[in-house]
Structure formats: C-alpha cells, structure tokens
C-alpha cells in the first residue's frame, strides 16, 4: 500500500525526529508513521530498498534503524528535506511508493 498523499489532512503530528515532523499513529516497533512533511516517507511502507538514498542528488535521506518493524529494520529518513529540489527522483525510484514530495507543504 502506497503513502497517502493527503496524509497532512488525515493525520496529526505526534512527534518530531531529526528535525522533521512525525505524523501518527505511532506504536513502536510495528507502527512508525510518516516522517517528514515536504518530503514524506511512510515508515510503515518503506522496505529498505535504498534507491532513494542512492539516487537523491542533494542527499535528503539518511538511514535510521527501526528494529522490530515488520517491513524492514532500516528506513530512509528525510532528515535533510529542506534541501529537496523537487526533482521527484525518489518518488520515481521507490518500488513501494512510500515517498511523497509536495512543494505546497
């Protein structure tokens, strides 16, 4: 299941992590929510493929450990989402559609 592109309307910010918002619900380790706002990664969908981390031309993403999560034990965290240039490459290469980039957010 892909990230909900209107998550900012249907979810609430429940925390912050590495300088970005975390949109709930969160119930660790199984439910981790969506990390980021402009560049949003659904941690519950992310499978640690790594294409976004490798292909991002401005290094928006860094790996973060998520032990015990059923999809993968590492996620691509948008810790540098402020650097995003809206190229959409991360959205295009993600095999599970876990990423949304929205310049209006």
N, CA, C and O of each residue as an XYZ file, in Angstrom:
420
protein
N       0.838     -1.173      0.000
C       0.000      0.000      0.000
C       0.888      1.243      0.000
O       1.809      1.341      0.810
N       0.626      2.179     -0.887
C       1.434      3.385     -1.048
C       1.112      4.420      0.023
O       0.106      4.325      0.727
N       1.993      5.408      0.126
C       1.778      6.514      1.047
C       0.506      7.276      0.645
O       0.203      7.426     -0.539
N      -0.210      7.739      1.636
C      -1.410      8.550      1.409
C      -0.956      9.974      1.083
O      -0.386     10.636      1.951
N      -1.188     10.472     -0.143
C      -0.725     11.811     -0.499
C      -1.412     12.941      0.270
O      -0.920     14.069      0.275
N      -2.517     12.655      0.907
C      -3.196     13.682      1.699
C      -3.055     13.408      3.198
O      -3.933     13.755      3.987
N      -1.935     12.778      3.579
C      -1.718     12.428      4.986
C      -1.774     13.647      5.898
O      -2.173     13.535      7.057
N      -1.375     14.815      5.385
C      -1.350     16.012      6.222
C      -2.752     16.497      6.575
O      -2.918     17.337      7.459
N      -3.759     15.968      5.885
C      -5.147     16.302      6.195
C      -5.800     15.226      7.067
O      -6.741     15.514      7.806
N      -5.306     14.001      6.983
C      -5.944     12.899      7.689
C      -5.183     12.438      8.938
O      -5.694     11.616      9.699
N      -3.983     12.952      9.156
C      -3.172     12.561     10.309
C      -2.748     13.797     11.088
O      -2.860     14.923     10.604
N      -2.263     13.569     12.289
C      -1.770     14.655     13.127
C      -0.292     14.446     13.418
O       0.191     13.315     13.472
N       0.419     15.556     13.605
C       1.812     15.490     14.024
C       1.830     15.021     15.478
O       1.206     15.633     16.346
N       2.554     13.927     15.731
C       2.606     13.359     17.075
C       3.994     13.442     17.706
O       4.165     13.174     18.895
N       4.984     13.818     16.892
C       6.349     13.850     17.404
C       7.220     14.572     16.378
O       6.757     14.962     15.306
N       8.492     14.737     16.737
C       9.485     15.202     15.775
C      10.680     14.264     15.885
O      10.933     13.669     16.932
N      11.408     14.148     14.775
C      12.544     13.237     14.726
C      13.576     13.822     13.770
O      13.259     14.107     12.616
N      14.783     14.000     14.231
C      15.865     14.529     13.395
C      15.471     15.797     12.646
O      15.854     15.983     11.491
N      14.704     16.670     13.302
C      14.359     17.952     12.717
C      13.155     17.971     11.802
O      12.889     18.987     11.160
N      12.420     16.875     11.725
C      11.211     16.868     10.895
C      10.038     16.286     11.683
O      10.217     15.619     12.703
N       8.833     16.559     11.179
C       7.625     16.074     11.844
C       7.423     14.579     11.640
O       7.854     14.001     10.642
N       6.756     13.974     12.616
C       6.296     12.579     12.510
C       4.787     12.611     12.633
O       4.234     13.104     13.617
N       4.136     12.078     11.623
C       2.671     12.045     11.549
C       2.190     10.681     12.004
O       2.627      9.661     11.473
N       1.298     10.649     12.978
C       0.825      9.403     13.582
C      -0.194      8.677     12.742
O      -0.599      9.142     11.676
N      -0.597      7.541     13.237
C      -0.290      6.998     14.555
C       1.091      6.346     14.607
O       1.646      5.919     13.594
N       1.620      6.289     15.824
C       2.889      5.627     16.090
C       2.692      4.693     17.275
O       2.201      5.100     18.329
N       3.082      3.438     17.088
C       3.052      2.440     18.149
C       4.237      1.508     17.895
O       4.098      0.449     17.283
N       5.393      1.928     18.376
C       6.638      1.205     18.090
C       6.621     -0.203     18.647
O       6.006     -0.423     19.691
N       7.256     -1.155     18.015
C       8.016     -1.030     16.790
C       7.200     -1.286     15.525
O       7.730     -1.123     14.426
N       5.943     -1.678     15.637
C       5.169     -2.082     14.464
C       4.636     -0.921     13.623
O       4.570     -1.038     12.400
N       4.258      0.186     14.243
C       3.676      1.315     13.527
C       4.542      2.538     13.797
O       4.672      2.981     14.938
N       5.142      3.087     12.716
C       6.109      4.163     12.878
C       5.664      5.485     12.258
O       6.338      6.499     12.437
N       4.555      5.496     11.541
C       4.025      6.733     10.992
C       4.758      7.226      9.759
O       5.562      6.515      9.158
N       4.453      8.471      9.400
C       5.054      9.127      8.243
C       6.039     10.161      8.763
O       5.708     10.980      9.621
N       7.253     10.111      8.233
C       8.308     11.041      8.641
C       8.517     12.081      7.557
O       8.674     11.747      6.382
N       8.519     13.365      7.967
C       8.730     14.459      7.044
C       7.423     15.091      6.617
O       6.346     14.540      6.845
N       7.528     16.245      5.998
C       6.347     16.954      5.516
C       6.495     17.266      4.036
O       5.705     16.782      3.226
N       7.485     18.059      3.669
C       7.722     18.351      2.249
C       8.151     17.080      1.524
O       7.626     16.751      0.460
N       9.108     16.372      2.110
C       9.484     15.036      1.640
C       9.010     14.082      2.723
O       9.571     14.049      3.818
N       7.988     13.317      2.422
C       7.373     12.437      3.413
C       7.644     10.981      3.063
O       7.457     10.558      1.922
N       8.088     10.216      4.064
C       8.342      8.785      3.897
C       7.446      8.037      4.869
O       7.502      8.253      6.080
N       6.627      7.162      4.328
C       5.794      6.316      5.181
C       6.661      5.171      5.681
O       6.942      4.223      4.948
N       7.081      5.269      6.936
C       7.954      4.259      7.516
C       7.286      2.891      7.583
O       7.977      1.876      7.678
N       5.966      2.844      7.536
C       5.275      1.560      7.598
C       5.210      0.868      6.247
O       4.848     -0.306      6.165
N       5.556      1.584      5.192
C       5.564      1.036      3.837
C       6.998      0.782      3.361
O       7.240     -0.151      2.595
N       7.945      1.605      3.810
C       9.342      1.532      3.375
C       9.928      0.139      3.617
O       9.767     -0.439      4.692
N      10.616     -0.392      2.590
C      11.177     -1.747      2.678
C      12.708     -1.769      2.642
O      13.295     -2.834      2.452
N      13.362     -0.626      2.819
C      14.821     -0.559      2.850
C      15.438     -0.894      1.498
O      16.521     -1.475      1.439
N      14.764     -0.535      0.419
C      15.293     -0.765     -0.920
C      16.555      0.057     -1.161
O      17.525     -0.451     -1.724
N      16.553      1.320     -0.742
C      17.744      2.153     -0.821
C      17.907      2.978     -2.079
O      18.846      3.768     -2.172
N      17.023      2.820     -3.047
C      17.159      3.585     -4.291
C      17.067      5.087     -4.033
O      17.787      5.865     -4.659
N      16.199      5.497     -3.128
C      16.052      6.926     -2.833
C      17.327      7.484     -2.207
O      17.760      8.584     -2.550
N      17.923      6.730     -1.297
C      19.151      7.169     -0.631
C      20.274      7.307     -1.657
O      21.023      8.284     -1.633
N      20.392      6.340     -2.549
C      21.452      6.336     -3.546
C      21.243      7.375     -4.646
O      22.210      7.981     -5.110
N      20.005      7.589     -5.067
C      19.741      8.421     -6.241
C      19.466      9.894     -5.956
O      19.514     10.708     -6.878
N      19.184     10.256     -4.720
C      18.864     11.647     -4.404
C      20.087     12.536     -4.678
O      21.148     12.318     -4.094
N      19.946     13.537     -5.563
C      21.104     14.366     -5.911
C      21.526     15.351     -4.815
O      22.616     15.918     -4.889
N      20.681     15.564     -3.802
C      21.008     16.528     -2.748
C      21.045     15.896     -1.359
O      21.034     16.610     -0.356
N      21.087     14.579     -1.291
C      21.254     13.838     -0.033
C      20.206     14.178      1.025
O      20.538     14.503      2.165
N      18.944     14.099      0.629
C      17.835     14.335      1.564
C      17.769     13.239      2.619
O      17.430     13.511      3.770
N      18.088     12.000      2.241
C      17.836     10.838      3.088
C      19.082     10.327      3.809
O      20.199     10.391      3.294
N      18.850      9.819      5.016
C      19.859      9.072      5.763
C      19.172      7.837      6.337
O      17.972      7.852      6.611
N      19.939      6.781      6.513
C      19.379      5.566      7.098
C      19.152      5.755      8.586
O      19.960      6.379      9.274
N      18.044      5.211      9.077
C      17.763      5.169     10.505
C      17.337      3.740     10.833
O      16.568      3.126     10.093
N      17.839      3.223     11.939
C      17.500      1.866     12.362
C      16.098      1.821     12.958
O      15.713      2.693     13.738
N      15.342      0.796     12.582
C      13.980      0.589     13.094
C      13.811     -0.873     13.476
O      13.021     -1.587     12.858
N      14.545     -1.327     14.488
C      14.497     -2.750     14.857
C      13.094     -3.195     15.236
O      12.371     -2.505     15.955
N      12.735     -4.358     14.737
C      11.445     -4.943     15.063
C      10.306     -4.552     14.138
O       9.193     -5.055     14.291
N      10.560     -3.651     13.167
C       9.477     -3.287     12.247
C       9.271     -4.425     11.251
O      10.244     -4.971     10.730
N       8.008     -4.792     10.979
C       7.745     -5.955     10.135
C       8.183     -5.819      8.671
O       8.427     -6.836      8.022
N       8.290     -4.608      8.135
C       8.684     -4.439      6.731
C      10.198     -4.420      6.551
O      10.721     -5.022      5.614
N      10.899     -3.734      7.442
C      12.354     -3.681      7.376
C      12.885     -3.051      8.661
O      12.171     -2.330      9.359
N      14.131     -3.333      8.953
C      14.718     -2.829     10.191
C      15.580     -1.592      9.967
O      16.385     -1.219     10.821
N      15.400     -0.964      8.811
C      16.079      0.291      8.498
C      15.181      1.067      7.540
O      14.551      0.483      6.658
N      15.126      2.379      7.718
C      14.255      3.228      6.890
C      15.046      4.402      6.342
O      16.036      4.832      6.934
N      14.595      4.916      5.201
C      15.173      6.115      4.598
C      14.502      7.329      5.233
O      13.341      7.629      4.954
N      15.239      8.011      6.079
C      14.704      9.124      6.854
C      15.012     10.450      6.137
O      16.170     10.708      5.809
N      13.997     11.293      5.888
C      14.220     12.549      5.169
C      14.773     13.648      6.078
O      14.151     14.698      6.238
N      15.936     13.405      6.668
C      16.493     14.326      7.654
C      16.896     15.671      7.054
O      16.992     16.664      7.775
N      17.127     15.713      5.767
C      17.524     16.946      5.095
C      16.464     17.390      4.091
O      16.797     17.860      3.003
N      15.181     17.241      4.452
C      14.120     17.557      3.494
C      14.156     19.014      3.040
O      13.644     19.331      1.967
N      14.739     19.892      3.821
C      14.854     21.305      3.460
C      15.713     21.488      2.203
O      15.570     22.487      1.497
N      16.597     20.538      1.922
C      17.463     20.591      0.749
C      16.777     20.117     -0.530
O      17.340     20.271     -1.614
N      15.602     19.556     -0.433
C      14.916     18.963     -1.583
C      14.740     19.991     -2.704
O      14.357     21.136     -2.463
N      15.028     19.558     -3.931
C      14.879     20.420     -5.109
C      13.676     20.012     -5.963
O      13.550     20.446     -7.108
N      12.812     19.195     -5.416
C      11.580     18.764     -6.091
C      11.810     18.058     -7.425
O      11.003     18.187     -8.346
N      12.899     17.320     -7.528
C      13.165     16.601     -8.780
C      12.287     15.363     -8.926
O      12.104     14.854    -10.032
N      11.741     14.876     -7.804
C      10.838     13.725     -7.773
C      11.517     12.383     -8.073
O      10.836     11.372     -8.245
N      12.827     12.368     -8.134
C      13.530     11.124     -8.423
C      13.247     10.066     -7.370
O      13.060      8.896     -7.703
N      13.214     10.463     -6.100
C      12.952      9.496     -5.027
C      11.569      8.873     -5.178
O      11.387      7.679     -4.939
N      10.610      9.681     -5.570
C       9.246      9.178     -5.783
C       9.244      8.163     -6.924
O       8.602      7.116     -6.838
N       9.969      8.485     -7.989
C      10.009      7.619     -9.171
C      10.701      6.283     -8.918
O      10.297      5.264     -9.478
N      11.749      6.275     -8.074
C      12.519      5.042     -7.892
C      12.028      4.160     -6.757
O      12.441      3.004     -6.663
N      11.163      4.667     -5.897
C      10.696      3.862     -4.766
C       9.783      2.733     -5.266
O       8.734      3.008     -5.848
N      10.167      1.474     -5.047
C       9.379      0.362     -5.584
C       8.033      0.140     -4.888
O       7.167     -0.554     -5.419
N       7.859      0.730     -3.699
C       6.607      0.521     -2.957
C       5.825      1.822     -2.768
O       4.859      1.860     -2.005
N       6.238      2.890     -3.459
C       5.550      4.189     -3.386
C       5.410      4.694     -1.945
O       4.344      5.151     -1.534
N       6.499      4.602     -1.197
C       6.485      5.024      0.210
C       6.807      6.506      0.385
O       6.801      7.007      1.509
N       7.091      7.222     -0.723
C       7.556      8.605     -0.629
C       6.597      9.527     -1.379
O       6.096      9.196     -2.454
N       6.355     10.706     -0.770
C       5.579     11.751     -1.417
C       6.352     13.064     -1.273
O       6.818     13.398     -0.184
N       6.483     13.799     -2.366
C       7.091     15.130     -2.342
C       6.026     16.107     -2.784
O       5.430     15.953     -3.850
N       5.792     17.105     -1.967
C       4.745     18.088     -2.273
C       5.265     19.480     -1.950
O       5.460     19.823     -0.785
N       5.488     20.276     -2.982
C       6.053     21.606     -2.783
C       5.072     22.574     -2.115
O       5.468     23.656     -1.681
N       3.786     22.188     -2.031
C       2.827     23.066     -1.365
C       2.808     22.852      0.138
O       2.168     23.617      0.858
N       3.502     21.821      0.630
C       3.558     21.573      2.087
C       4.852     22.104      2.628
O       5.107     22.002      3.828
